[in-house]
Amino acid sequence: METPSRPKGKHPVDLHVGKRLRHRRWMTGMTQQQLANAVGIKFQQIQKYESGANRISASRLYDLSQALDIEVSFFFEGLNEDKEVNGQTGLKPDLFTDKETLELVRAYYALEETPRRRLLELTKALSQSDSDGHTAAA
């Protein structure tokens, strides 16, 4: 039985998993070298995984999840919403490719729970605007 032909290039699932790997590595503050050392490979392999150039085997995905202190399923979260995977044109914006966003999220999670919750509430209050563009009272 023949499988449908697929254009050459990076597979959308490999791209998605690579983005999630980079996202989590950034969130933990690890360098590619540190992650590579933790799983016993060279940092260039991490680069290839993150770009989607190389596929990650199941056992390596497990090793990476252990090194990054997450469940393997993390790498596949949001996959069904990814427009490229579903064959639609255009990708939804990926906020986690923006370095400033990643730094902000990393700093947020470095806070203790109480100030983190307060900051979240403040951010929500500041982002709520009425139809005139004025900030709504919290």
C-alpha positions as CSV (number, residue, x, y, z in Angstrom):
1,M,0.0,0.0,0.0
2,E,1.4,3.4,-1.0
3,T,1.5,6.3,1.4
4,P,0.5,9.7,0.2
5,S,3.5,11.6,-1.1
6,R,4.7,14.5,1.0
7,P,6.9,17.4,-0.1
8,K,10.5,17.1,0.8
9,G,11.6,19.2,3.8
10,K,11.1,19.4,7.5
11,H,8.0,17.6,8.8
12,P,5.5,19.9,10.6
13,V,5.4,17.7,13.6
14,D,9.2,17.7,13.9
15,L,9.1,21.5,13.7
16,H,6.5,21.7,16.4
17,V,8.4,19.4,18.8
18,G,11.6,21.3,18.1
19,K,9.8,24.6,19.0
20,R,8.5,23.1,22.2
21,L,12.0,21.8,23.1
22,R,13.5,25.2,22.5
23,H,10.7,26.8,24.5
24,R,11.2,24.6,27.5
25,R,15.0,24.8,27.4
26,W,14.7,28.6,27.4
27,M,12.1,28.5,30.3
28,T,14.5,26.6,32.4
29,G,17.4,28.8,31.5
30,M,19.5,26.0,30.1
31,T,21.9,26.4,27.3
32,Q,22.0,24.0,24.4
33,Q,25.4,22.7,25.7
34,Q,23.9,22.1,29.2
35,L,21.0,20.2,27.8
36,A,23.2,18.2,25.5
37,N,25.5,17.3,28.4
38,A,22.5,16.2,30.4
39,V,21.4,13.7,27.8
40,G,24.8,12.7,26.6
41,I,24.9,14.2,23.1
42,K,26.6,17.1,21.3
43,F,25.0,20.6,21.4
44,Q,24.8,20.6,17.6
45,Q,22.3,17.8,17.8
46,I,20.1,19.9,20.1
47,Q,20.3,22.7,17.4
48,K,19.1,20.2,14.8
49,Y,16.3,19.0,17.0
50,E,15.2,22.5,17.8
51,S,15.2,23.5,14.1
52,G,13.2,20.4,13.1
53,A,16.1,19.3,10.9
54,N,16.5,16.0,12.8
55,R,13.7,13.9,14.2
56,I,13.8,13.0,17.9
57,S,13.5,9.3,18.7
58,A,11.1,8.2,21.4
59,S,14.0,7.3,23.8
60,R,15.7,10.6,23.2
61,L,12.4,12.5,23.7
62,Y,12.1,10.6,27.0
63,D,15.7,11.6,28.0
64,L,15.0,15.2,27.1
65,S,11.8,15.3,29.1
66,Q,13.7,13.9,32.1
67,A,16.4,16.5,31.7
68,L,13.9,19.3,31.4
69,D,11.6,18.0,34.2
70,I,8.5,17.7,32.1
71,E,6.2,15.0,30.8
72,V,6.8,13.7,27.2
73,S,3.4,15.0,26.3
74,F,4.6,18.6,26.7
75,F,6.3,18.3,23.3
76,F,3.0,17.6,21.6
77,E,0.8,20.2,23.3
78,G,-0.9,22.5,20.9
79,L,-0.1,20.3,17.9
80,N,-3.7,20.0,16.8
81,E,-4.1,23.7,16.8
82,D,-1.0,24.3,14.6
83,K,-2.3,25.4,11.3
84,E,0.7,24.1,9.3
85,V,0.2,20.6,10.7
86,N,-3.5,20.7,9.8
87,G,-2.6,21.7,6.2
88,Q,-4.0,25.3,6.3
89,T,-1.9,28.2,5.1
90,G,0.0,30.3,7.5
91,L,1.0,29.6,11.1
92,K,-0.5,31.2,14.1
93,P,1.9,33.5,15.8
94,D,4.4,31.7,18.1
95,L,5.0,34.1,21.0
96,F,7.7,31.8,22.4
97,T,10.0,32.5,19.5
98,D,10.3,36.1,20.7
99,K,13.3,36.4,23.1
100,E,11.7,39.2,25.1
101,T,8.6,37.1,25.7
102,L,10.7,34.2,26.9
103,E,12.7,36.4,29.2
104,L,9.5,37.8,30.7
105,V,8.0,34.4,31.3
106,R,11.2,33.1,32.8
107,A,11.4,36.0,35.2
108,Y,7.7,35.5,36.0
109,Y,8.2,31.9,37.0
110,A,11.3,32.8,39.1
111,L,9.0,34.7,41.4
112,E,7.5,33.2,44.6
113,E,3.9,32.2,44.3
114,T,2.3,35.2,46.1
115,P,4.0,38.0,44.1
116,R,3.5,35.9,40.9
117,R,-0.2,35.8,41.5
118,R,-0.3,39.5,42.3
119,L,1.6,40.3,39.1
120,L,-0.8,38.2,37.1
121,E,-3.8,40.0,38.5
122,L,-2.1,43.4,37.9
123,T,-1.3,42.4,34.3
124,K,-4.9,41.3,33.7
125,A,-6.2,44.6,35.1
126,L,-3.9,46.6,32.9
127,S,-4.7,44.7,29.8
128,Q,-8.5,45.2,30.2
129,S,-9.6,48.2,28.1
130,D,-13.0,49.7,27.5
131,S,-14.1,50.5,23.9
132,D,-12.4,54.0,24.2
133,G,-9.0,52.4,24.8
134,H,-8.9,53.6,28.4
135,T,-7.7,51.1,31.0
136,A,-10.6,49.8,33.0
137,A,-10.6,50.0,36.8
138,A,-9.7,46.8,38.4
